[in-house]
Amino acid sequence: MLVETISTATSSLQALPPGCSPIPRTQRGRMKLLGAVLLAAGLLSTAAGREQPPWPDEPSKTCFFQTLSSVDSEFCRGDLEIIYPELGDVGCTYIPKCHQYRRRISREWGSPRVRYPQAEESKKYVLVLVDPDAPSRANPRNRFWRHWLVTDIPGADLRTGDIQGRVLTAYVRPTPPPRSGYHRYQLRLYEQPAHEAIALSPEERVSLGAWAMENFVEQFRLGSPVASTQFLTKYHED
Protein backbone atom coordinates (compact mmCIF):
# COMPACT_ATOMS: atom_id res chain seq x y z
CA MET A 1 0.00 0.00 0.00
CA LEU A 2 2.87 2.40 0.80
CA VAL A 3 4.61 1.64 -2.53
CA GLU A 4 1.39 2.20 -4.48
CA THR A 5 0.83 5.58 -2.79
CA ILE A 6 4.41 6.69 -3.57
CA SER A 7 4.06 5.56 -7.19
CA THR A 8 0.76 7.43 -7.63
CA ALA A 9 2.13 10.62 -6.11
CA THR A 10 5.33 10.41 -8.20
CA SER A 11 3.51 9.87 -11.49
CA SER A 12 1.26 12.85 -10.71
CA LEU A 13 4.32 15.01 -10.09
CA GLN A 14 5.98 13.89 -13.34
CA ALA A 15 2.84 14.85 -15.28
CA LEU A 16 3.33 18.56 -14.45
CA PRO A 17 4.30 20.69 -17.46
CA PRO A 18 7.92 21.80 -17.25
CA GLY A 19 8.45 25.38 -16.15
CA CYS A 20 4.85 25.78 -15.07
CA SER A 21 4.53 28.47 -12.36
CA PRO A 22 2.82 28.88 -10.04
CA ILE A 23 1.99 25.29 -9.28
CA PRO A 24 -1.77 24.74 -9.25
CA ARG A 25 -3.42 24.19 -5.85
CA THR A 26 -4.26 20.56 -6.66
CA GLN A 27 -0.68 19.82 -7.61
CA ARG A 28 0.63 21.53 -4.47
CA GLY A 29 -1.62 19.19 -2.46
CA ARG A 30 -0.18 16.18 -4.28
CA MET A 31 3.36 17.31 -3.59
CA LYS A 32 2.57 17.70 0.12
CA LEU A 33 1.16 14.18 0.07
CA LEU A 34 4.32 12.89 -1.58
CA GLY A 35 6.47 14.61 1.07
CA ALA A 36 4.43 13.07 3.88
CA VAL A 37 4.65 9.61 2.31
CA LEU A 38 8.40 9.85 1.84
CA LEU A 39 8.84 11.05 5.43
CA ALA A 40 6.78 8.12 6.72
CA ALA A 41 8.81 5.69 4.64
CA GLY A 42 12.03 7.10 6.05
CA LEU A 43 10.80 6.74 9.59
CA LEU A 44 9.73 3.14 9.00
CA SER A 45 13.11 2.34 7.48
CA THR A 46 14.91 3.85 10.49
CA ALA A 47 12.74 1.95 12.95
CA ALA A 48 13.31 -1.32 11.10
CA GLY A 49 17.06 -0.80 11.31
CA ARG A 50 17.06 -0.41 15.07
CA GLU A 51 17.97 -3.32 17.30
CA GLN A 52 14.84 -4.83 18.78
CA PRO A 53 14.77 -5.40 22.55
CA PRO A 54 15.45 -9.04 23.36
CA TRP A 55 12.67 -11.28 24.63
CA PRO A 56 12.88 -12.23 28.32
CA ASP A 57 14.85 -15.37 29.00
CA GLU A 58 11.78 -16.90 30.60
CA PRO A 59 8.14 -15.95 30.04
CA SER A 60 6.25 -14.83 33.12
CA LYS A 61 4.47 -17.64 34.92
CA THR A 62 1.01 -17.51 36.36
CA CYS A 63 0.91 -18.31 40.06
CA PHE A 64 -1.97 -20.35 41.36
CA PHE A 65 -2.82 -20.12 45.05
CA GLN A 66 -4.37 -23.34 46.22
CA THR A 67 -6.69 -23.25 49.21
CA LEU A 68 -6.26 -25.77 52.01
CA SER A 69 -8.08 -29.05 52.17
CA SER A 70 -11.35 -29.17 54.06
CA VAL A 71 -9.66 -30.67 57.13
CA ASP A 72 -6.94 -28.02 57.38
CA SER A 73 -9.25 -25.16 56.44
CA GLU A 74 -11.37 -25.81 59.54
CA PHE A 75 -8.61 -24.21 61.58
CA CYS A 76 -9.23 -20.85 59.88
CA ARG A 77 -11.82 -18.95 61.91
CA GLY A 78 -12.65 -15.31 62.54
CA ASP A 79 -11.28 -13.40 59.51
CA LEU A 80 -7.74 -13.18 60.87
CA GLU A 81 -5.36 -12.00 58.13
CA ILE A 82 -1.63 -12.75 57.82
CA ILE A 83 -0.13 -10.59 55.08
CA TYR A 84 3.26 -11.06 53.38
CA PRO A 85 4.84 -8.86 50.67
CA GLU A 86 3.75 -9.73 47.12
CA LEU A 87 1.44 -12.46 48.42
CA GLY A 88 -1.17 -10.57 50.39
CA ASP A 89 -3.23 -12.55 52.89
CA VAL A 90 -1.92 -16.14 52.90
CA GLY A 91 -4.45 -17.44 55.41
CA CYS A 92 -5.88 -20.85 54.55
CA THR A 93 -3.60 -21.35 51.49
CA TYR A 94 -0.51 -23.24 50.37
CA ILE A 95 2.48 -21.02 49.67
CA PRO A 96 3.20 -21.54 45.94
CA LYS A 97 6.66 -22.45 44.69
CA CYS A 98 6.52 -20.10 41.68
CA HIS A 99 8.47 -16.82 41.77
CA GLN A 100 10.56 -18.40 44.57
CA TYR A 101 7.88 -17.52 47.12
CA ARG A 102 8.73 -20.49 49.35
CA ARG A 103 12.39 -19.54 49.43
CA ARG A 104 11.63 -15.89 50.03
CA ILE A 105 9.22 -16.50 52.89
CA SER A 106 11.88 -18.64 54.60
CA ARG A 107 14.99 -16.62 53.69
CA GLU A 108 14.09 -12.99 52.98
CA TRP A 109 10.82 -11.64 54.31
CA GLY A 110 10.44 -10.39 57.85
CA SER A 111 7.39 -10.57 60.06
CA PRO A 112 4.04 -10.30 58.29
CA ARG A 113 1.33 -7.78 58.96
CA VAL A 114 -1.45 -9.25 61.07
CA ARG A 115 -4.90 -7.75 60.77
CA TYR A 116 -8.06 -8.50 62.71
CA PRO A 117 -10.82 -6.00 61.82
CA GLN A 118 -13.09 -7.23 64.64
CA ALA A 119 -10.59 -6.37 67.40
CA GLU A 120 -11.95 -4.19 70.19
CA GLU A 121 -9.89 -1.05 70.65
CA SER A 122 -10.24 -1.09 74.43
CA LYS A 123 -8.80 -4.61 74.75
CA LYS A 124 -5.36 -6.18 74.43
CA TYR A 125 -4.45 -9.38 72.65
CA VAL A 126 -1.84 -12.14 72.54
CA LEU A 127 -0.48 -13.37 69.21
CA VAL A 128 1.08 -16.83 68.80
CA LEU A 129 2.66 -18.34 65.66
CA VAL A 130 3.67 -22.00 65.93
CA ASP A 131 4.63 -24.98 63.80
CA PRO A 132 2.86 -28.11 65.10
CA ASP A 133 4.68 -30.30 62.53
CA ALA A 134 8.28 -30.10 63.73
CA PRO A 135 10.28 -31.85 62.46
CA SER A 136 7.50 -33.37 60.28
CA ARG A 137 3.78 -33.87 60.34
CA ALA A 138 4.29 -37.62 60.50
CA ASN A 139 6.61 -37.32 63.52
CA PRO A 140 5.90 -34.04 65.39
CA ARG A 141 8.08 -34.77 68.39
CA ASN A 142 9.13 -31.08 68.67
CA ARG A 143 5.66 -29.56 68.47
CA PHE A 144 4.86 -26.75 69.02
CA TRP A 145 7.83 -24.92 67.53
CA ARG A 146 7.43 -21.30 68.57
CA HIS A 147 7.93 -18.81 65.72
CA TRP A 148 6.44 -15.67 67.22
CA LEU A 149 4.91 -14.59 70.51
CA VAL A 150 3.66 -11.05 71.19
CA THR A 151 1.54 -9.89 74.13
CA ASP A 152 -0.14 -6.61 75.10
CA ILE A 153 -1.21 -5.84 71.52
CA PRO A 154 -3.73 -2.98 71.43
CA GLY A 155 -6.92 -3.77 69.57
CA ALA A 156 -6.51 -0.58 67.53
CA ASP A 157 -3.25 -1.95 66.09
CA LEU A 158 -4.90 -5.18 65.03
CA ARG A 159 -7.55 -3.25 63.16
CA THR A 160 -4.88 -1.62 60.97
CA GLY A 161 -2.49 -4.58 60.78
CA ASP A 162 0.51 -2.71 62.22
CA ILE A 163 0.84 -4.45 65.55
CA GLN A 164 2.86 -3.15 68.45
CA GLY A 165 3.24 -5.03 71.71
CA ARG A 166 5.58 -6.81 74.05
CA VAL A 167 7.66 -9.30 72.08
CA LEU A 168 8.40 -12.46 74.08
CA THR A 169 9.69 -14.38 71.05
CA ALA A 170 10.98 -12.43 68.06
CA TYR A 171 9.66 -13.51 64.69
CA VAL A 172 11.37 -16.60 63.25
CA ARG A 173 10.85 -17.29 59.54
CA PRO A 174 9.14 -20.53 58.49
CA THR A 175 11.96 -22.92 57.60
CA PRO A 176 10.72 -26.49 57.04
CA PRO A 177 13.57 -29.04 56.83
CA PRO A 178 14.29 -30.70 53.48
CA ARG A 179 12.12 -33.72 52.61
CA SER A 180 9.84 -33.17 55.61
CA GLY A 181 6.70 -32.44 53.60
CA TYR A 182 4.29 -29.63 54.23
CA HIS A 183 4.30 -27.84 57.58
CA ARG A 184 1.36 -25.97 59.06
CA TYR A 185 2.15 -22.50 60.37
CA GLN A 186 -0.65 -21.66 62.74
CA LEU A 187 -1.47 -18.14 63.85
CA ARG A 188 -3.64 -17.87 66.97
CA LEU A 189 -5.02 -14.70 68.47
CA TYR A 190 -6.15 -14.63 72.09
CA GLU A 191 -7.89 -11.95 74.10
CA GLN A 192 -5.55 -11.05 76.93
CA PRO A 193 -7.15 -11.04 80.39
CA ALA A 194 -7.10 -7.60 82.00
CA HIS A 195 -4.11 -6.90 84.25
CA GLU A 196 -2.54 -10.27 83.36
CA ALA A 197 1.25 -10.15 83.19
CA ILE A 198 2.31 -12.79 80.68
CA ALA A 199 5.87 -14.12 80.50
CA LEU A 200 7.86 -17.14 79.42
CA SER A 201 9.67 -19.23 82.01
CA PRO A 202 13.49 -19.42 81.87
CA GLU A 203 13.20 -22.94 80.46
CA GLU A 204 10.83 -21.78 77.72
CA ARG A 205 13.14 -18.93 76.73
CA VAL A 206 16.04 -21.34 76.21
CA SER A 207 14.40 -23.32 73.40
CA LEU A 208 11.82 -22.64 70.72
CA GLY A 209 11.04 -26.29 70.06
CA ALA A 210 8.83 -28.70 71.98
CA TRP A 211 6.95 -25.80 73.53
CA ALA A 212 4.05 -26.79 75.81
CA MET A 213 1.70 -24.25 74.28
CA GLU A 214 -1.42 -25.72 75.91
CA ASN A 215 0.14 -25.30 79.37
CA PHE A 216 1.05 -21.70 78.54
CA VAL A 217 -2.51 -20.95 77.44
CA GLU A 218 -3.95 -22.55 80.56
CA GLN A 219 -1.47 -20.87 82.92
CA PHE A 220 -2.41 -17.37 81.77
CA ARG A 221 -6.12 -18.09 81.32
CA LEU A 222 -6.16 -17.22 77.64
CA GLY A 223 -9.01 -19.58 76.81
CA SER A 224 -9.85 -20.36 73.19
CA PRO A 225 -8.51 -18.18 70.36
CA VAL A 226 -10.84 -15.39 69.27
CA ALA A 227 -9.53 -16.00 65.74
CA SER A 228 -7.04 -18.30 64.02
CA THR A 229 -5.61 -19.02 60.61
CA GLN A 230 -2.78 -21.03 59.04
CA PHE A 231 -0.81 -21.51 55.85
CA LEU A 232 1.18 -24.50 54.62
CA THR A 233 4.59 -24.53 53.02
CA LYS A 234 7.57 -26.85 52.63
CA TYR A 235 11.28 -26.70 51.89
CA HIS A 236 11.72 -24.50 48.85
CA GLU A 237 13.72 -27.02 46.80
CA ASP A 238 11.46 -30.01 47.40
FENSULUR-V412176 format. One record per helix or strand of 3 or more residues. SS is the DSSP state (~ for helix, > for strand). FROM is the first residue (numbers start at 0). LEN is the number of residues. If there is no record, write none. Layout:
SS|FROM|LEN / SS|FROM|LEN
//
This chain:
~|1|13 / ~|24|25 / ~|69|4 / >|80|4 / ~|97|10 / >|112|3 / >|123|8 / >|144|10 / ~|154|6 / >|165|4 / >|182|9 / ~|201|5 / ~|212|7 / >|226|7
//
